């Protein structure tokens, strides 16, 4: 069977959303777990929409001879690297090399830049694919689901700083923080979060004496309810950012945050809040990556490995 790769078009949105929804849920069900996407397939149009708004023309799909979409991958070009977003292959097409061809497209689009991604530690087939493709793990994260009471949270302050809603003029300080702690830059992403007026995204910063020492973004949508991306200088700052965002953006819900495995005080505190570890994710890079500093909390939308 001949498979053709091409750039996704606007009219492909519903079919791609169904592919993301169906293939992801099928993989988790096959491995004895529940559906990741509990809302309908149309909810996964969120991924198409966000990447289209951020990176028009960088979403590639695979079509079979009958024209059906059997694979999809979002590519996210940034100033310092290429991000590899969510990749899906229809279950009926597993083992036919579609994921390998989509991964090769990343090399073509990246040029001399590193390629970064997050992958589930549960999916050893994907892990093997990335290893064969030349990727190296550089960080391990615990996915922690945190139930938030409908009345919100009352958590003690741990630092002298304060957490507040981010403003547009915080953009330079957030970018500088990411350059320092992650060695990357992604101005379009941060500006996208800060300029959102839909209520889908929120951004908070931790500030002390006029200096920003941490930030955290958050998305609240049926297809993705997650804290991140974000980074900060220490675990107490991370806890204050998490507490603020849970209280202001996720009351009555159970969002997920990725906590670096070395941050034991942070993960222990989240467990005391009622959080549970539901999965592990591995940050991988093809090329060079600066070891993460401070506390880094990545996300899947957009990819922020």
DRENSE-966565 format. One record per atom (N, C-alpha, C): residue in one letter; x, y, z. Coordinates in pm, whole numbers, plus 50000, padded with zeros to 5 digits. Example, Ala and Ser with C-alpha at 12.3 -4.5 7.8 and 13.67 -1.06 7.14 Angstrom:
A513194943150780
A512304955050780
A513204967050780
S512854977550708
S513674989450714
S512905000350787
This chain:
X500844988150000
X500005000050000
X500885012450000
X500555021949912
X501335034149903
X500735044849994
X501585050650078
X501185061250170
X501825074350126
X501015084950120
X501515097950081
X501485107550200
X502595114850222
X502625125250323
X502295138650259
X501495146650329
X501135159850278
X500775168950394
X500795181950368
X500395191750470
X498875191250489
X498445191050614
X497015190650643
X496335203550598
X495055202350557
X494255213650515
X493095215850612
X492485227650604
X491415231150697
X490285220950694
X489965215750576
X488845206350563
X489155192650626
X490415190350667
X490785177550728
X490545177450879
X490135188550937
X490085190051082
X489315178751152
X488085176051108
X487265166151177
X487845152151167
X488385148651050
X488975135351033
X490225133851119
X491025144451129
X492225143851214
X491835142951361
X490825150651402
X490365149951541
X489905135851576
X489195129351482
X488755115651506
X489935106051515
X490965108351433
X492165099951438
X492875101351572
X493075113551619
X493745115751748
X492965109051859
X491665111451860
X490795105851965
X490785090651962
X490535084951845
X490375070451835
X491665062751855
X492755067251794
X494005059651803
X494605060451943
X494515072252007
X495065073552143
X494275065052241
X492945066152238
X492135058252329
X492295043252304
X492415039452176
X492575025152145
X493865019752205
X494965027452198
X496235022652254
X496125020552404
X495525029952474
X495405028552620
X494455017152658
X493375015352583
X492475004152612
X493184990852588
X493974989952481
X494694977552452
X495684973952562
X496094983852639
X497074981452745
X496444982252883
X495134979652890
X494444977953018
X494144990753092
X494105002053023
X493815014853088
X492585021253026
X492095031653091
X490925038453042
X491245048452933
X490205053952874
X490375063852769
X491045076452823
X491975081652746
X492595094552778
X491645105952744
X490965104752631
X490015114952587
X488605109952617
X488015115252724
X486685110652765
X485565117952693
X485845129952641
X484845137152562
X484805131452421
X483915136352339
X483765131352203
X484945134552115
X484965128351998
X486105129951906
X486285144551863
X485185151851852
X485295165751806
X486135174151901
X486185170352029
X486975178052126
X488455178452087
X488935168052020
X490355167651983
X490695176951867
X489695183651814
X489975194351720
X490765205551784
X490785205851917
X491605215751989
X493055215151944
X493615203151929
X495015201851889
X495245207751751
X494335204751660
X494455210251524
X494395225451528
X493465230751605
X493265245251610
X494485252351668
X495005247351779
X496115254151845
X497355254151756
X497695242551701
X498885242051617
X498695249751486
X497465250251435
X497215258251315
X497425273051344
X496975277451461
X497145291551497
X498605294951523
X499355285351577
X500765287951608
X501685285251489
X501415274751414
X502365270051312
X501645265451186
X500945274451123
X500235270851000
X501215264950897
X500805253950837
X501635247650734
X502635237650785
X502655235050917
X503615225550973
X502935213151034
X501695210850996
X500975198851040
X500925189350920
X501575177850934
X501645168250825
X500795156050854
X500175150750748
X499335138850760
X499775128450659
X499365116050683
X499605104950591
X498255100250537
X498165098450406
X496945093450343
X497225080050274
X496235071250278
X496375058650206
X495885060450062
X495865049549986
X495525050349844
X494085054749821
X493205052549920
X491815056649907
X491585071049957
X492655077450006
X492535091250052
X492215092750199
X492095081550271
X491805082350415
X493055086650491
X492865094650594
X493975099150677
X494305088050778
X495545083150771
X495945072050857
X497085075850952
X497575088050944
X498625092551034
X498635107651041
X499175112951152
X499205127451172
X500315130951269
X500995142251244
X501995147051338
X502085162351329
X502145168751444
X502285183251451
X503755186751474
X504265195751392
X505645200451405
X505615215151447
X506515218551540
X506445231651604
X507795238551597
X508075246251489
X509365252951477
X509475264651575
X510605265051646
X510855275751741
X512225281651714
X512545292351789
X513805299151765
X515005290151789
X514915281251888
X516075273351931
X515975258551896
X514815253851850
X514655239551824
X513355237251748
X513135224651709
X511855220351653
X511175211451755
X509955214851791
X509175206451880
X508365196351801
X508375183951847
X507565173451785
X506325171651871
X505165175551817
X503925174651891
X503315160751883
X502035159951916
X501375147051923
X501395140051786
X501785127251788
X501835119151666
X500845107651682
X500065105051577
X499075094251582
X499095086251452
X498915073251466
X498735064351351
X497505055951379
X496645054651279
X495425046651296
X495805032251331
X495095025951426
X495435012151466
X495505002351350
X494695004251247
X494714995051133
X495994996151051
X496815006551079
X498025008951001
X499295007651084
X499155002551206
X500335000551289
X501324991251217
X502604993851234
X503634985151179
X503924987051032
X503404997450971
X503604999650827
X504595010950799
X505295015550901
X506345025450882
X505865039850873
X504595042550904
X504065056150893
X504705065250997
X504795060651120
X505425068851224
X506885071751191
X507575061951135
X508975063951097
X509105074750989
X508185074850893
X508235084950788
X507895098850843
X506955099550935
X506635112450996
X507805117551079
X508495108251146
X509665112351225
X510775117351133
X510935111251018
X511945115950923
X511615129950873
X510335133250866
X509935146650825
X510435157050926
X510525153051054
X511055162251156
X512495166051124
X513315156451083
X514705159451046
X514765169450931
X513885167450835
X513855176350718
X513485190550759
X512475191850846
X511995205150886
X512955211950983
X513665204151065
X514525209851169
X515805215751112
X516315209951004
X517605214450953
X518695211751055
X519395222051099
X520475220351196
X520005221851341
X518725224651363
X518235226651499
X517975213251568
X518105212751701
X517705200751775
X516195198351761
X515795185751776
X514385182051779
X514075176951919
X513015182151980
X512665178652117
X511255172952121
X511015163852217
X509685157852229
X509485152452370
X508235149552400
X507845142352521
X507155129552478
X507525118352539
X506855105752505
X506535097952631
X505465090152624
X505045082152738
X506035070952764
X506395069252891
X507275058052927
X506545044752918
X505215045052908
X504455032652895
X504535026952754
X504735035752656
X504685031552516
X506095028352468
X506505016052487
X507855012052451
X508055011352299
X506965009652224
X507105009952079
X507535023952034
X506895034152089
X507295047852055
X508705050852104
X508995046252224
X510335048652278
X511405042452188
X511135030352141
X512075023752051
X512195031251918
X511065036351869
X511085044051746
X512005056151760
X511875063151871
X512705075151891
X514165071451915
X514405060651983
X515795056352002
X516445052951869
X515735045751785
X516285042551653
X516475055251569
X515655065251597
X515755077751524
X516835087051575
X517585082851678
X518705090851726
X518405099851844
X517265097951912
X516905106352026
X517525101052155
X517795110352248
X518385107052378
X517505112752490
X517145104852590
X516385110252703
X517245119952784
X516625130552832
X517375139852918
X516605144153043
X515345140053058
X514585143353180
X513405133853191
X513025130853315
X511905121953343
X510895129253432
X509605127653396
X508545134953467
X507465125353515
X506885128553631
X505715121653683
X504465129453642
X503535122753575
X502225128853548
X501405127553676
X500975138753732
X500225138553857
X498865145053835
X497795137253858
X496425142153848
X495995147353985
X495475159753988
X495175166354114
X493685169954118
X492885163654205
X491485167454217
X491355180554294
X490595189854238
X490435203054299
X488995204454349
X488795207354477
X487425209054527
X486705220454453
X485395219454444
X484625229754374
X484705243154444
X484955242954575
X485095255454650
X486505261054643
X487405254054575
X488775258754560
X489695253954670
X490885259554672
X491925255454766
X492345267154854
X492695263954977
X493325273755065
X494655267955111
X495715272555048
X497045267055075
X497905277855140
X498795273955231
X499635283855299
X500685289555205
X501075301855230
X502175307855156
X503485302055206
X504395299955112
X505665293555144
X506855302755124
X506645313755052
X507735322855018
X507325337255046
X508255346355032
X507945360555047
X507375366554919
X507455359254810
X506945364354684
X505435363354675
X504905368154564
X503475367154540
X503225361554401
X502115354354386
X501685349254256
X500535358154208
X500585361854084
X499545370254024
X499325365953880
X498225370553823
X497975368253681
X499025375553599
X499535368853497
X500565374853411
X499955385653323
X500795395253287
X500415406153197
X501235405253069
X500805412352967
X501535412352840
X502965417352858
X503165426852949
X504505432252965
X505435423053044
X504925411353089
X505775401353153
X506505392553051
X506155393852923
X506715384952821
X508245384752822
X508955396152821
X510425395452819
X511005387952939
X510435389953058
X510955383153177
X510715368053170
X509565363953116
X509295349553103
X510245343253003
X510475350052892
X511405344752793
X512815343552851
X513235353452928
X514555352852990
X514655341253089
X513585338853162
X513565327653259
X513735314353186
X513045312653073
X513165300152999
X514555298552937
X515125309552888
X516485308652836
X517455304052946
X517255309153066
X518145305953177
X517975291553225
X516725287053242
X516475274053304
X516375262553204
X515975265553081
X515815254952981
X516765256252863
X517285268252840
X518125270352724
X517355270752594
X516065274152601
X515245274752479
X514525288152474
X513975291052355
X513145302852339
X511955299152252
X510785304252291
X509545301552217
X508595313252237
X508955324352180
X508195336652201
X506745335152155
X506525328352040
X505155327051989
X504255319952089
X504775309652153
X503955302052249
X503505310952365
X504485317652428
X504175325552547
X503255337252510
X503525343752398
X502655354652354
X501245349552325
X501135337552270
X499825331552242
X499035329752371
X499675324452475
X498995322752603
X498565336152661
X499485345752660
X499205358752722
X498115366552649
X497985364452519
X497005371952441
X495645365052433
X495515353252492
X494245345952484
X493135353552557
X492005354752494
X490845361352556
X489665351852572
X489865339152537
X488765329452541
X488535323652680
X489535324852768
X489445318252898
X490005304252896
X490365299352777
X490945285952765
X492305285252834
X493095295752820
X494445296152876
X494515306452987
X495325303453088
X495675313153191
X497195312453210
X497775323353253
X499205323853284
X499375331253416
X500185325853504
X500515332253632
X502025333753643
X502455343753717
X503875345653745
X504075346953895
X505255342753941
X505685344854080
X506695356154078
X506465366054166
X507255378254163
X507725381854303
X508945386554313
X509495391354439
X510345403654410
X510025414654478
X510775427154462
X510885431254315
X509795429154241
X509745433354103
X510415424054004
X510925412754051
X511595403153962
X510785390253955
X510625385053834
X509855372853812
X510775360753823
X510425351753915
X511235339753937
X510535326953898
X509365328253834
X508645316353789
X507405320153712
X506985311253623
X505705313153553
X505065299653531
X503745299653510
X503015287353483
X501815290553395
X501705283553282
X500535284553196
X499595272953228
X498385273653177
X497385263253206
X496325263453097
X495825251653062
X494745250352965
X493605242653029
X492365247153004
X491185240553059
X490205238052945
X490175225652897
X489355221852781
X489035207052796
X487885202352745
X487565188052758
X488625178652702
X489415182952602
X490455174352545
X491795175952614
X491965186452693
X493245188652759
X493035197852878
X493115192252996
X493035200153120
X494365197953191
X495235207753177
X496615205553217
X497275218353264
X498165216953363
X499015227753409
X500355226753337
X500805237853280
X502045237953206
X501805243053065
X502855247753001
X504245247353047
X504535257953152
X505625255653225
X506065265353324
X507445261753374
X508085271153441
X509365268553503
X509585278953612
X510435275853708
X510695284953818
X512005280953885
X512425289153983
X513735287154044
X513745276754157
X512595272654210
X512615263254320
X511275256654345
X511265246254428
X510055238354450
X508985245954527
X509375254554621
X508355262254693
X507655272054600
X508405277954508
X507785286754408
X506835278654321
X507255266654280
X506395258054198
X505095254954269
X505165252154399
X503955249054475
X503015260954481
X503565272854498
X502705284654504
X502065287454368
X502815285354260
X502245286954127
X501145276554101
X501415264154137
X500425253554119
X499165256454199
X499325260154325
X498165262854409
X497305274154354
X497965284854308
X497215296154251
X496445291754127
X497105284254038
X496465280353913
X495325270353936
X495525261054025
X494455251654057
X493225258954109
X493445268854195
X492345276154257
X491655285654158
X492395291254065
X491845301253974
X491345295553841
X491765283353805
X491465278653669
X490865264653664
X490865257253776
X490475243153768
X489575238653883
X488815247553940
X487915243454049
X486925232854002
X486785222354082
X485855211554050
X486335202053942
X487595203153902
X488135194653796
X489375187253847
X489955178953760
X491155171253796
X492195172953686
X492925183953688
X493965186253588
X495205177853616
X496105177453519
X497355169953529
X498525179753521
X499565177153599
X500815184653589
X501955174753581
X502995178153505
X504185169853494
X505235175253591
X505605167053688
X506545170953793
X507875163753769
X508995170853766
X510285164053748
X510525153953861
X510965141953824
X511145131553927
X512145135254036
X513185143354011
X514075146854122
X513445156254225
X512315162454193
X511695172254284
X510805164954384
X511435158154480
X510675149754573
X509785157954666
X510255169654712
X509425177754801
X508175182554728
X508325186154603
X507185190554523
X506195179154503
X506675167554464
X505755156354439
X505105151554568
X505825151654680
X505225147854808
X504125157454848
X504325170354826
X503295180154859
X502045178054772
X502245175454643
X501105173254554
X500355160554596
X501065150354640
X500405138254690
X499575141354814
X500065149954901
X499305153755020
X498045161554983
X498095168654871
X496895175654824
X495845166054769
X496185153354757
X495275143554699
X495635139454558
X496775144354509
X497215140654375
X497635126154367
X497635120754246
X498095107054226
X498965106654100
X499945097854103
X500815096153986
X500125086853887
X499865091753766
X499095083853671
X499905078953551
X501105084453532
X501935080353418
X503315086653433
X504245082253351
X505565088453342
X505805092753199
X506465104253183
X506845108953049
X508325112153045
X508905109652928
X510345111652908
X510545122952808
X511365132752847
X511775143052752
X512995137952677
X512935138852544
X514025133752460
X514435144452359
X515665143452315
X516185153152219
X517055146052115
X516975150851992
X517915146951889
X518785159151863
X520005158751910
X520875170351912
X521235173752055
X521495186352080
X521925190652213
X520765196752291
X520755194252422
X519785200352512
X520475204252641
X520215216252687
X520735220552817
X520005212952926
X520715207353025
X520025200853137
X519085210653205
X517825206753231
X516875216153292
X517375220953428
X517195233753456
X517525239453586
X516265243053661
X516375245053792
X515205248553871
X514155237753863
X512895241753846
X511775232453830
X511115235253696
X511085225453609
X510485226753477
X509235217953473
X508105223853429
X506835216453420
X506355217153276
X506675207453194
X506325207853051
X504865204553027
X504465205352901
X503085202752862
X503055195452729
X501835191452688
X501645184552561
X501015193652456
X500515205152495
X499805213852403
X500125228452431
X500955234852351
X501815228352252
X502955220852320
X503505211252248
X504615203252304
X505675212452363
X506175208552481
X507215216952544
X508285208552610
X508725197952544
X509775189552599
X511065197152618
